[in-house]
Amino acid sequence: MGKVSYMKLKGSQNLRLRLLLATLSSKSIIIEDIRADTTWPGLRPHEVSFLHLLEKVCDDCVVEINETGTKLNYKPGIIMGGRHLVHDCGVSRSVSYFLVPLIVLGLFGKKPLTIRLKGITNDSKDPSIDTFRSATLPILKQFGVPAEGLELKIECRGVAPKGGGEVVLSVPMVPNSLKATKWVDEGLVKRIRGVSFSTRVSVQFENTMIHAARGILNPLLSDVHIFTDHKAGAQAGMSPGYGISLFAETTSGCVISADTAVSYARGEDDADLEDDRIDLIPAEEVGEQIASALLGEIKQGGVVDSTHQGLLFLLCALCPKDVSEVRVGKLSSYGIEALRHISDFLGVKFVMKPDASTGTVNLMCLGSGFQNLSRKVS
């Protein structure tokens, strides 16, 4: 065996993206100084959980962490995929933190991927599972991913602090490669859809959120439908909470999203939880905030909302050696970091053309020519 060459990185920023790109590009990495100067140094529980997840979906990957958790050696393996996989995501981040890299890895696996994820399904840090199902998955279709076999089933909901939710993700593998896209027309908003949820609280919370959201949206558009998903018993997880996800569907097939969830804070004991009960946002305010947030995303323009920019750029970079062109609103900080890391790992650089009249940015790139070399050849 030859000596392994490692790319050296520092800090905890964008750890998930770095690990995902390292796996796709088959580049071994060393990450040092992971929160070395903080009171609680080293990797966080959700980051360790993500490393365990990579070990489940990849074969022969090597993970080495030092005693303090401030240094990580990662040597990627072969993306396998597989059926009937199960992973407990813990309760420090929601399952969406794990879902986004999973769909990309699943596309380039040796076998189609089906995995059950357990943990928190809705929180205020990550996009909700409803947003993932209604706004994230449709993005893949723009790159030639077949709709058949691509789905997310919500079996139980779970919110912080105790979680208890379960979802099942299915991802088909691409036969060879993605398809380059020209996706620059966001169209006009033709309808707004949404899903509200409540677990272990009165359904009245949902009705209040919906009424408040419609109060802002209906004067602008008549076609507004927000569905309720009240869970009880085992399907409601282990903690009380409520939330709402809204989606604006456009005439050109784009889906712009905004969402949040409200629950008691993650605490070490019941005393902490009692202190945080006062800080819960009223349901009416939640509905108004998310409706306003959705309008803000629509106003920015672009074919995806700000939370999906990083995924959009990554899919463009993974296309064949052909030109892809997309249009987004104001670049988010994560979108900018994604562009930098894509350049470092895949060698793909984007040409950016800001449009002063609309405040949007056109981005073009030549794909890396990435192919699914892991798949079984029949």
Secondary structure per residue as TSV (DSSP state, phi and psi in degrees):
chain	resnum	aa	ss	phi	psi
A	1	M	-	360.0	137.5
A	2	G	-	-78.7	164.8
A	3	K	-	-72.0	135.9
A	4	V	-	-79.7	131.5
A	5	S	-	-94.9	127.2
A	6	Y	E	-108.5	138.7
A	7	M	E	-86.1	128.6
A	8	K	E	-97.5	130.4
A	9	L	E	-132.3	163.0
A	10	K	E	-132.3	149.1
A	11	G	S	89.1	169.1
A	12	S	S	-96.9	-2.0
A	13	Q	T	-64.4	135.4
A	14	N	T	52.5	39.9
A	15	L	H	-60.7	-42.7
A	16	R	H	-61.4	-44.4
A	17	L	H	-65.0	-40.6
A	18	R	H	-62.7	-43.3
A	19	L	H	-66.4	-38.8
A	20	L	H	-63.7	-47.1
A	21	L	H	-67.6	-35.5
A	22	A	H	-63.3	-40.0
A	23	T	H	-66.2	-45.2
A	24	L	H	-66.2	-39.4
A	25	S	H	-90.3	-2.7
A	26	S	T	58.2	37.2
A	27	K	-	-105.9	126.9
A	28	S	E	-75.9	140.9
A	29	I	E	-131.2	151.8
A	30	I	E	-120.8	123.7
A	31	I	E	-113.6	121.2
A	32	E	E	-112.9	169.2
A	33	D	-	54.2	46.5
A	34	I	S	-79.7	101.1
A	35	R	S	51.7	39.5
A	36	A	T	-63.8	-28.5
A	37	D	T	-101.9	10.8
A	38	T	S	-94.4	166.9
A	39	T	S	-62.7	-37.1
A	40	W	S	-115.1	87.0
A	41	P	-	-75.4	162.9
A	42	G	S	93.4	-171.9
A	43	L	-	-69.1	145.0
A	44	R	-	-86.1	160.4
A	45	P	H	-54.7	-39.5
A	46	H	H	-69.8	-28.3
A	47	E	H	-73.0	-39.3
A	48	V	H	-64.8	-40.1
A	49	S	H	-62.5	-38.5
A	50	F	H	-65.4	-37.0
A	51	L	H	-63.8	-40.3
A	52	H	H	-63.1	-37.1
A	53	L	H	-64.4	-41.5
A	54	L	H	-60.9	-37.3
A	55	E	H	-65.5	-28.8
A	56	K	H	-77.3	-38.2
A	57	V	H	-93.2	-10.2
A	58	C	E	-118.7	149.6
A	59	D	E	-105.3	133.9
A	60	D	S	72.7	23.5
A	61	C	-	-85.1	149.6
A	62	V	E	-119.9	125.9
A	63	V	E	-120.7	125.2
A	64	E	E	-128.8	125.4
A	65	I	E	-123.8	135.7
A	66	N	-	-75.7	175.7
A	67	E	T	-61.6	-36.0
A	68	T	T	-88.0	-8.1
A	69	G	S	77.3	11.7
A	70	T	-	-93.5	-5.6
A	71	K	-	-134.0	134.0
A	72	L	E	-129.9	126.9
A	73	N	E	-106.5	126.8
A	74	Y	E	-131.6	120.5
A	75	K	E	-114.7	111.3
A	76	P	-	-69.1	155.4
A	77	G	-	-114.2	-155.0
A	78	I	E	-93.3	131.6
A	79	I	E	-73.1	117.4
A	80	M	-	-98.3	-37.1
A	81	G	-	73.0	-144.8
A	82	G	E	122.3	162.8
A	83	R	E	-100.5	159.5
A	84	H	E	59.2	29.6
A	85	L	E	-79.5	149.8
A	86	V	E	-134.9	136.4
A	87	H	E	-142.5	130.3
A	88	D	E	-91.1	115.4
A	89	C	-	-81.6	-7.6
A	90	G	-	77.7	-166.6
A	91	V	S	-126.4	14.0
A	92	S	S	-88.7	-21.5
A	93	R	S	-142.8	159.9
A	94	S	B	-79.3	169.0
A	95	V	T	-64.9	-22.7
A	96	S	H	-63.1	-28.9
A	97	Y	H	-58.2	-32.1
A	98	F	H	-94.7	-26.8
A	99	L	H	-67.0	-41.7
A	100	V	H	-62.0	-50.6
A	101	P	H	-66.0	-29.1
A	102	L	H	-63.8	-38.8
A	103	I	H	-66.9	-35.0
A	104	V	H	-70.1	-45.9
A	105	L	H	-63.0	-40.8
A	106	G	H	-60.4	-34.3
A	107	L	H	-62.8	-29.6
A	108	F	T	-112.7	28.1
A	109	G	S	-85.9	170.1
A	110	K	S	-74.4	-30.3
A	111	K	S	-135.0	158.2
A	112	P	-	-58.0	151.2
A	113	L	E	-106.8	130.8
A	114	T	E	-134.5	120.4
A	115	I	E	-140.9	139.6
A	116	R	E	-98.8	124.6
A	117	L	E	-111.6	135.6
A	118	K	E	-118.4	142.3
A	119	G	E	149.4	-139.8
A	120	I	B	-92.3	125.4
A	121	T	-	-95.1	-26.4
A	122	N	-	-136.8	124.3
A	123	D	-	-150.4	-177.2
A	124	S	S	-93.5	-5.9
A	125	K	S	-84.7	-45.5
A	126	D	S	-113.8	158.2
A	127	P	-	-57.0	146.7
A	128	S	-	-73.9	165.5
A	129	I	H	-67.2	-25.7
A	130	D	H	-69.3	-41.2
A	131	T	H	-63.9	-41.2
A	132	F	I	-59.8	-43.4
A	133	R	I	-72.4	-39.2
A	134	S	I	-94.5	-23.6
A	135	A	I	-118.7	-36.2
A	136	T	I	-78.1	-50.9
A	137	L	H	-60.1	-39.6
A	138	P	H	-61.3	-22.7
A	139	I	H	-61.2	-36.6
A	140	L	H	-62.3	-31.0
A	141	K	H	-65.2	-26.2
A	142	Q	T	-67.0	-18.3
A	143	F	T	-108.9	20.6
A	144	G	T	83.4	12.2
A	145	V	-	-78.1	126.2
A	146	P	-	-65.7	141.4
A	147	A	S	-69.6	-28.3
A	148	E	T	-68.0	126.0
A	149	G	T	88.3	-0.1
A	150	L	-	-108.6	105.5
A	151	E	E	-159.8	161.3
A	152	L	E	-129.8	119.0
A	153	K	E	-99.3	128.6
A	154	I	E	-97.6	109.7
A	155	E	E	-95.8	-39.1
A	156	C	E	-143.2	144.8
A	157	R	-	-96.5	153.5
A	158	G	-	-153.3	135.1
A	159	V	B	-120.0	169.8
A	160	A	T	-66.3	152.0
A	161	P	T	-93.2	-13.3
A	162	K	T	-102.1	-11.4
A	163	G	B	69.0	-132.3
A	164	G	-	100.6	5.3
A	165	G	E	-85.4	159.5
A	166	E	E	-144.6	134.8
A	167	V	E	-133.7	156.4
A	168	V	E	-123.1	118.9
A	169	L	E	-102.5	132.7
A	170	S	E	-122.1	128.2
A	171	V	E	-130.5	124.1
A	172	P	-	-79.4	152.1
A	173	M	-	-86.5	145.8
A	174	V	-	-77.2	139.2
A	175	P	S	-58.6	-40.5
A	176	N	S	-139.0	-61.8
A	177	S	-	-153.1	169.7
A	178	L	-	-73.4	173.4
A	179	K	-	-111.8	133.8
A	180	A	-	-61.5	149.5
A	181	T	-	-132.4	151.2
A	182	K	E	-118.6	106.2
A	183	W	E	-132.3	87.5
A	184	V	-	-125.1	-8.2
A	185	D	-	-105.0	109.7
A	186	E	-	-81.7	-13.2
A	187	G	-	71.1	-165.0
A	188	L	-	-112.6	147.6
A	189	V	E	-67.6	124.0
A	190	K	E	-106.8	-24.7
A	191	R	E	-160.9	159.2
A	192	I	E	-123.9	129.6
A	193	R	E	-120.6	163.6
A	194	G	E	-165.7	166.8
A	195	V	E	-136.5	125.9
A	196	S	E	-105.7	153.7
A	197	F	E	-140.5	156.6
A	198	S	E	-148.2	140.0
A	199	T	E	-130.3	126.7
A	200	R	S	57.5	27.6
A	201	V	S	-138.0	171.9
A	202	S	-	-65.3	144.9
A	203	V	T	-64.5	-14.7
A	204	Q	H	-62.0	-27.5
A	205	F	H	-58.8	-41.7
A	206	E	H	-65.4	-45.8
A	207	N	H	-59.7	-39.3
A	208	T	H	-66.4	-43.9
A	209	M	H	-61.9	-45.1
A	210	I	H	-63.5	-44.6
A	211	H	H	-61.0	-42.2
A	212	A	H	-67.1	-41.8
A	213	A	H	-66.1	-43.1
A	214	R	H	-65.5	-30.3
A	215	G	H	-60.2	-30.4
A	216	I	H	-89.4	-38.4
A	217	L	H	-84.6	-37.3
A	218	N	T	-61.7	-36.0
A	219	P	T	-63.1	-19.2
A	220	L	T	-97.4	-28.5
A	221	L	-	-154.0	132.3
A	222	S	S	-81.7	-28.7
A	223	D	-	-86.2	77.7
A	224	V	E	-124.9	118.8
A	225	H	E	-131.8	123.3
A	226	I	E	-121.3	119.4
A	227	F	E	-90.8	152.8
A	228	T	E	-103.0	148.0
A	229	D	E	-139.6	79.6
A	230	H	E	-86.4	123.4
A	231	K	E	-107.3	143.7
A	232	A	-	-138.5	161.7
A	233	G	G	66.8	-140.5
A	234	A	G	-64.9	-29.1
A	235	Q	G	-74.5	-8.4
A	236	A	G	-92.9	4.7
A	237	G	-	71.3	-154.4
A	238	M	S	-117.5	0.4
A	239	S	S	-137.9	150.8
A	240	P	-	-79.5	146.2
A	241	G	E	179.9	173.6
A	242	Y	E	-157.0	161.8
A	243	G	E	-174.4	178.0
A	244	I	E	-150.1	143.4
A	245	S	E	-126.8	131.6
A	246	L	E	-121.4	144.4
A	247	F	E	-134.3	127.8
A	248	A	E	-100.2	117.1
A	249	E	E	-97.8	133.8
A	250	T	E	-107.6	169.8
A	251	T	T	-67.7	-17.9
A	252	S	T	-102.2	8.3
A	253	G	S	91.7	9.9
A	254	C	-	-82.1	153.1
A	255	V	E	-129.0	117.3
A	256	I	E	-104.8	134.8
A	257	S	E	-129.4	159.5
A	258	A	E	-154.8	143.0
A	259	D	E	-159.4	165.5
A	260	T	E	-162.0	170.3
A	261	A	E	-142.4	149.9
A	262	V	E	-122.2	127.6
A	263	S	E	-156.6	174.3
A	264	Y	-	-70.7	147.7
A	265	A	-	-65.9	155.3
A	266	R	-	-70.5	116.8
A	267	G	-	-130.7	164.1
A	268	E	S	-82.9	-24.4
A	269	D	S	-150.6	173.8
A	270	D	H	-62.9	-29.7
A	271	A	H	-62.7	-41.0
A	272	D	H	-62.3	-41.2
A	273	L	H	-63.7	-41.7
A	274	E	H	-60.6	-39.6
A	275	D	H	-64.4	-31.9
A	276	D	H	-86.9	-10.4
A	277	R	G	-61.3	-30.7
A	278	I	G	-65.6	-27.9
A	279	D	G	-86.6	1.5
A	280	L	-	-63.8	134.2
A	281	I	-	-77.3	133.1
A	282	P	-	-59.3	147.5
A	283	A	H	-57.9	-39.3
A	284	E	H	-61.8	-41.7
A	285	E	H	-67.1	-36.1
A	286	V	H	-61.1	-47.2
A	287	G	H	-60.0	-43.8
A	288	E	H	-66.6	-42.0
A	289	Q	H	-62.8	-45.0
A	290	I	H	-72.6	-35.7
A	291	A	H	-62.5	-42.6
A	292	S	H	-66.9	-39.2
A	293	A	H	-63.0	-39.7
A	294	L	H	-63.6	-44.0
A	295	L	H	-62.1	-36.2
A	296	G	H	-64.5	-40.7
A	297	E	H	-65.8	-40.5
A	298	I	H	-64.1	-41.7
A	299	K	H	-61.9	-34.5
A	300	Q	H	-65.0	-26.0
A	301	G	-	81.0	179.9
A	302	G	B	99.8	162.5
A	303	V	S	-85.0	-14.7
A	304	V	S	-134.4	163.5
A	305	D	-	-81.0	175.1
A	306	S	G	-64.2	-29.7
A	307	T	G	-72.9	-17.0
A	308	H	G	-104.3	5.4
A	309	Q	H	-61.8	-44.1
A	310	G	H	-60.0	-44.0
A	311	L	H	-64.2	-41.9
A	312	L	H	-60.1	-46.1
A	313	F	H	-65.1	-38.9
A	314	L	H	-64.4	-43.6
A	315	L	H	-63.7	-38.5
A	316	C	H	-60.6	-42.6
A	317	A	H	-68.2	-27.4
A	318	L	T	-86.7	2.1
A	319	C	S	-74.1	168.4
A	320	P	-	-61.3	173.8
A	321	K	S	-73.0	68.7
A	322	D	S	-140.7	160.1
A	323	V	E	-81.8	128.2
A	324	S	E	-110.9	143.4
A	325	E	E	-135.0	129.6
A	326	V	E	-135.8	162.4
A	327	R	E	-128.9	131.5
A	328	V	E	-129.1	166.7
A	329	G	S	-77.8	-152.3
A	330	K	S	-56.4	131.0
A	331	L	-	-64.2	128.4
A	332	S	-	-79.1	161.5
A	333	S	H	-62.5	-37.4
A	334	Y	H	-68.4	-37.6
A	335	G	H	-60.9	-40.7
A	336	I	H	-65.6	-43.9
A	337	E	H	-62.4	-38.8
A	338	A	H	-61.3	-42.3
A	339	L	H	-61.0	-41.4
A	340	R	H	-65.2	-45.4
A	341	H	H	-69.8	-35.3
A	342	I	H	-61.6	-39.5
A	343	S	H	-64.6	-42.3
A	344	D	H	-67.4	-43.3
A	345	F	H	-90.1	-39.4
A	346	L	H	-107.0	-10.1
A	347	G	-	71.1	21.1
A	348	V	-	-101.6	124.8
A	349	K	-	-112.8	141.4
A	350	F	E	-101.5	141.2
A	351	V	E	-96.0	123.4
A	352	M	E	-108.7	133.2
A	353	K	E	-127.7	98.9
A	354	P	E	-67.6	143.0
A	355	D	E	-110.4	104.0
A	356	A	T	-64.4	-30.4
A	357	S	T	-69.9	-32.1
A	358	T	T	-110.4	-13.3
A	359	G	T	76.7	10.3
A	360	T	E	-97.3	171.1
A	361	V	E	-129.8	126.8
A	362	N	E	-91.1	131.7
A	363	L	E	-123.6	133.0
A	364	M	E	-125.7	144.1
A	365	C	E	-150.5	158.1
A	366	L	E	-97.2	120.9
A	367	G	-	-58.2	160.9
A	368	S	-	-81.0	-8.1
A	369	G	-	76.6	25.7
A	370	F	-	-67.3	131.3
A	371	Q	-	-125.1	155.8
A	372	N	-	-82.8	86.3
A	373	L	-	-84.3	-7.8
A	374	S	S	-81.5	-22.5
A	375	R	S	-62.9	155.7
A	376	K	-	-72.7	130.9
A	377	V	-	-94.4	119.1
A	378	S	-	-85.9	360.0
